[in-house]
Amino acid sequence: MAKPSFIIFHMPKLYIEPLKSINMPKASTPKTKKKSSKTEDVEKALEESITTSKVTKTVAKPVKATKPVSKPSSDVRVPTGIEGVDELVNGGLLPGSLTLVTGTTGTGKTIFSSQFLYNGATKYNEKGVYVSFEEPTDNIKEHAKKFGWDFADLEKKGMIKFVRYDPYHIEDVYELIESQIKQLGATRVVIDSISALGLYVRDSPELRRMIFNIALLLRKLKVTTILTSEILPDQKALSRFGVEEFVADGIIVLYYLRTDSQYSRSTTVWKMRGTEHSHKLHPYLIQSGKGIVVYPKEEAFIKM
């Protein structure tokens, strides 16, 4: 009976030992796999962070290059069509801007203004309103015929509107300007002359307030405007009341001065916001059949 019991006891030892030897290599293999997967994950994370940083750098470069995209708006111009003038102001006036054309008597401010509207209608298909505070509109249209400008025909076609404003009813000036511009659908406007308001409005602060309000109204309507102002021969200022030049985006000064034994005409762009312009004095002529002709490649020498 002792032999069978010995055999039964020995068998479990033989059975258990192989199990331990078999389990050991199985347990060791997953550990090496876990380590390799972690390192792979770390390497992948590093690669992704490096790529991300590279991408962000490359994306940042085009952002700097896109800044000049807003510039094309300043490249849009409203050409005056006056020979030689547009070359002085980089191709024309900025849309919706106010330009003060100032000078003494006989410099051609009304001719400049009429030419601006006539060219707009005939060359660029732009409607215009001429508001006169001083001279009768029939006189302006009659004088324009000397240069071959038939405003009567343009009025019939609905391209131009002349308005003579009575400064004695100054309280209606804003409504008059706005209604005429909207009715015609004008994009070009002439106010001739802004200095004439001073003959009827004696209070200086009230006059300045009125000029500022007219400028604000014209900006709101987004029309390109020529304002004229007459200065006295010995006056050193750019305008009659010293406020017109501050509401204007640009100033074109017309001179008619004596040089030796004769008088000669010259012009300069005193300022022009938002654009490059000539800083020199240039001669100009008033020619029959043409109007104002400026010589942008020539310089004038006059004693101020």
C-alpha positions in Angstrom: 0.0 0.0 0.0 3.0 2.3 0.5 4.1 2.3 -3.1 0.9 3.7 -4.6 0.9 6.6 -2.2 4.5 7.5 -3.1 3.7 7.6 -6.8 0.6 9.9 -6.3 2.7 12.4 -4.3 5.5 12.7 -6.8 3.3 13.5 -9.9 2.2 17.0 -8.8 5.9 18.1 -8.5 6.5 17.1 -12.0 3.4 18.8 -13.1 3.9 22.1 -11.2 7.5 22.7 -12.2 6.9 22.8 -16.0 4.1 25.3 -15.4 6.4 27.8 -13.7 9.0 27.4 -16.4 6.4 28.0 -19.1 4.8 31.0 -17.4 8.0 33.0 -17.0 8.7 33.8 -20.7 5.1 34.6 -21.3 5.1 37.2 -18.5 8.3 38.8 -19.8 7.1 39.4 -23.4 4.3 41.8 -22.7 6.6 44.1 -20.6 8.9 44.6 -23.6 5.9 45.4 -25.8 4.5 48.0 -23.4 7.8 49.8 -23.3 8.1 49.9 -27.1 4.5 51.2 -27.5 5.1 54.0 -25.0 8.3 55.1 -26.7 6.5 55.0 -30.0 3.7 57.2 -28.6 6.3 59.7 -27.2 8.0 59.8 -30.5 4.8 60.4 -32.3 3.8 63.2 -29.9 7.2 64.9 -30.4 6.8 64.6 -34.2 3.3 66.1 -34.1 4.4 69.0 -31.9 7.4 69.7 -34.2 5.1 69.5 -37.3 2.5 71.8 -35.6 5.2 74.4 -34.8 6.4 74.2 -38.3 2.9 74.6 -39.7 2.1 77.6 -37.5 5.3 79.3 -38.7 4.4 78.7 -42.3 0.9 79.9 -41.8 2.1 83.1 -40.1 4.0 84.2 -43.1 1.1 84.7 -45.5 -0.8 86.7 -42.9 1.9 89.4 -43.1 1.7 89.4 -46.9 -2.1 89.9 -46.8 -1.9 93.3 -45.0 -1.7 95.4 -48.3 -5.1 93.9 -49.4 -6.8 97.1 -48.1 -4.8 99.3 -50.4 -6.7 98.9 -53.7 -9.5 101.2 -52.3 -7.0 104.1 -52.3 -6.0 103.2 -55.9 -9.6 104.0 -57.1 -9.6 107.5 -58.5 -12.1 110.1 -59.7 -10.3 111.7 -62.6 -10.9 115.4 -63.1 -10.3 115.1 -66.9 -8.6 118.5 -66.7 -5.4 118.3 -68.8 -2.3 117.9 -66.6 -4.2 118.0 -63.2 -4.6 114.3 -62.7 -0.9 113.8 -63.2 -0.2 116.0 -60.2 -2.5 114.0 -57.9 -1.6 110.4 -58.9 -4.4 109.9 -61.3 -7.3 111.8 -59.8 -9.2 112.7 -56.7 -10.2 110.1 -54.1 -13.8 109.1 -54.2 -16.0 110.9 -51.7 -13.3 113.5 -51.0 -13.6 117.3 -50.6 -11.1 119.4 -52.6 -10.8 123.1 -52.0 -9.8 125.1 -55.1 -8.7 128.5 -53.9 -7.3 131.6 -55.5 -7.7 135.3 -56.2 -10.1 136.7 -58.8 -9.2 135.8 -62.4 -7.5 132.5 -61.5 -10.2 130.3 -63.1 -11.9 128.7 -60.1 -15.3 128.6 -61.8 -13.7 127.3 -65.1 -12.0 124.6 -63.1 -15.3 123.6 -61.4 -17.3 123.6 -64.7 -14.6 121.6 -66.4 -14.7 119.0 -63.6 -18.5 118.5 -64.0 -18.5 118.6 -67.8 -15.7 116.0 -68.1 -17.4 113.8 -65.5 -20.6 113.7 -67.6 -19.1 113.5 -71.1 -16.0 111.3 -70.4 -16.9 109.2 -67.4 -20.7 109.1 -67.4 -21.0 110.6 -63.9 -23.9 112.9 -63.0 -23.1 116.2 -61.3 -24.7 119.1 -59.4 -23.4 122.7 -59.5 -24.5 124.8 -56.5 -23.8 128.5 -57.0 -24.0 130.8 -54.0 -22.9 133.9 -55.9 -23.0 134.0 -59.7 -26.2 133.3 -61.7 -26.2 129.9 -63.2 -27.1 131.3 -66.7 -23.9 133.3 -66.7 -21.9 130.2 -65.8 -23.4 128.1 -68.6 -23.0 131.0 -71.1 -19.3 131.4 -70.2 -18.8 127.7 -70.5 -19.8 127.8 -74.2 -16.5 129.6 -75.0 -14.7 126.4 -74.1 -17.1 124.2 -76.1 -19.1 122.9 -73.1 -22.8 122.7 -73.8 -24.4 122.3 -70.4 -27.9 122.9 -71.7 -27.8 119.6 -73.6 -26.5 117.8 -70.5 -29.3 119.2 -68.4 -31.9 117.9 -70.9 -30.3 114.4 -70.7 -30.4 114.6 -66.8 -26.7 114.5 -66.4 -26.1 117.9 -64.9 -28.2 120.1 -62.6 -27.4 123.8 -61.9 -28.9 125.3 -58.7 -28.7 129.0 -57.8 -29.1 129.3 -54.0 -30.3 132.4 -52.4 -28.0 132.9 -49.3 -30.8 135.0 -47.7 -32.6 131.7 -47.0 -29.5 130.2 -45.4 -31.5 127.9 -43.1 -32.6 125.8 -46.1 -29.1 125.2 -47.5 -28.6 121.7 -46.1 -32.0 120.4 -47.4 -31.3 122.1 -50.8 -28.0 120.4 -51.3 -29.1 117.0 -50.1 -32.3 116.9 -52.1 -30.7 118.0 -55.4 -27.9 115.4 -55.1 -30.3 112.6 -54.3 -32.9 113.5 -57.0 -30.3 113.5 -59.7 -28.2 110.6 -58.3 -25.1 112.8 -58.6 -21.6 111.6 -57.7 -19.8 114.9 -58.5 -20.7 118.2 -56.8 -19.4 121.8 -57.0 -20.0 124.4 -54.3 -19.1 127.8 -55.8 -18.2 129.6 -53.7 -18.1 128.7 -50.1 -16.7 132.1 -49.2 -19.9 133.8 -50.5 -21.7 132.5 -47.4 -19.7 135.0 -45.4 -21.4 137.9 -47.1 -24.7 136.9 -45.5 -23.6 135.2 -42.3 -21.8 137.8 -40.2 -21.3 135.7 -37.1 -17.9 134.0 -37.4 -18.7 131.0 -35.2 -22.0 130.4 -37.0 -20.3 130.6 -40.4 -17.6 128.1 -39.3 -20.4 125.8 -38.0 -22.2 126.0 -41.3 -19.1 125.2 -43.4 -18.4 122.2 -41.1 -22.0 121.0 -41.5 -21.9 121.3 -45.3 -18.7 119.3 -45.3 -20.2 116.6 -43.1 -23.3 116.4 -45.3 -21.3 116.0 -48.5 -19.2 113.2 -46.8 -22.4 111.4 -45.7 -23.6 111.5 -49.3 -20.3 110.1 -50.5 -19.9 112.5 -53.4 -16.6 113.8 -54.8 -16.8 117.6 -54.2 -15.0 120.7 -55.4 -15.3 123.7 -53.0 -14.2 127.0 -54.3 -13.0 129.9 -52.1 -11.8 133.3 -53.1 -9.0 135.0 -51.3 -7.8 138.6 -51.5 -4.6 139.5 -53.5 -2.6 140.4 -50.4 -4.0 137.6 -48.2 -1.5 135.0 -47.2 -4.1 132.5 -45.9 -5.5 129.7 -48.1 -9.1 130.7 -47.7 -11.3 133.6 -46.9 -12.3 132.6 -43.3 -9.5 130.2 -42.4 -11.7 127.2 -41.8 -12.3 125.9 -45.4 -8.8 124.3 -45.6 -9.4 122.3 -42.5 -12.6 120.6 -43.7 -11.1 119.8 -47.1 -9.2 116.6 -47.9 -7.2 118.4 -50.6 -6.2 121.9 -51.5 -5.3 123.1 -55.0 -4.1 126.7 -55.1 -4.4 128.8 -58.3 -2.0 131.8 -58.5 -2.2 134.8 -60.8 0.9 136.9 -60.1 3.2 139.4 -61.8 6.5 138.2 -63.0 8.7 141.1 -64.3 6.5 142.9 -66.9 3.6 140.4 -67.2 1.2 138.3 -65.1 1.4 134.5 -65.2 -0.6 131.7 -63.9 0.7 128.8 -61.8 -0.8 126.1 -59.6 0.3 123.8 -56.8 -1.3 121.0 -54.8 -1.0 122.3 -51.2 -2.2 119.1 -49.7 -4.0 115.9 -50.7 -4.8 113.3 -48.0 -4.3 109.7 -48.7 -2.3 110.0 -51.9 1.0 111.1 -53.3 1.1 114.4 -55.2 3.4 117.0 -56.7 4.9 119.5 -54.4 6.1 121.9 -57.1 4.6 125.0 -58.8 3.4 124.3 -62.3 2.3 126.7 -65.0 -1.1 126.6 -66.5 -3.1 128.4 -69.1 -6.8 129.1 -69.8 -7.2 128.3 -73.5 -10.3 128.9 -75.6 -11.9 125.6 -76.6 -10.0 123.7 -73.9 -10.3 125.4 -70.6 -7.6 124.9 -68.0 -4.4 123.2 -69.2 -1.7 122.5 -66.7 1.9 121.6 -67.6 2.9 119.0 -65.0 6.5 118.5 -66.4 7.3 122.2 -66.2 8.0 124.3 -63.2 6.9 127.9 -62.5 9.1 130.4 -60.7 7.2 133.2 -59.1 7.8 135.6 -56.2 5.2 135.1 -53.5 
